[in-house]
């Protein structure tokens, strides 16, 4: 059984009302003369986005800008990342070009050996650019 958030809130308020002494039909606040009113549950409203509106929002997303991928081979890994981001490419991936599976923790200690897609390729700025790098101390 699926319960919406509004129904869950209403049930919570009812439970709080019973726990506060409102479950026996007489309000304990009225009896004490404090002048406050007991909590009343409110019917939830449906706040779900209609499927048509959600589909329209997806359909109106503009296509990614097409740009040439810059040449990054031989560049310091950090500088290569900065260059890609300045060109509008933010979907970046990296890997150890030696095949050792090391993580590139200090990007400035690595340099780019190859890239995918190749330099000059026209690609959407939402496309992934893979940088394969190795440490400066690697043979």
FENRA-V546377 format. One record per helix or strand. SS is the DSSP state (helix for helix, strand for strand). FROM is the first residue (numbers start at 1). TO is the last residue. Records with the same first field share a line. If there is no record, write none. Layout:
SS = FROM-TO + FROM-TO
//
This chain:
helix = 5-19 + 22-24 + 28-32 + 51-59 + 77-86 + 107-109
strand = 66-68 + 76-76 + 92-96 + 110-116 + 122-124 + 129-135
//
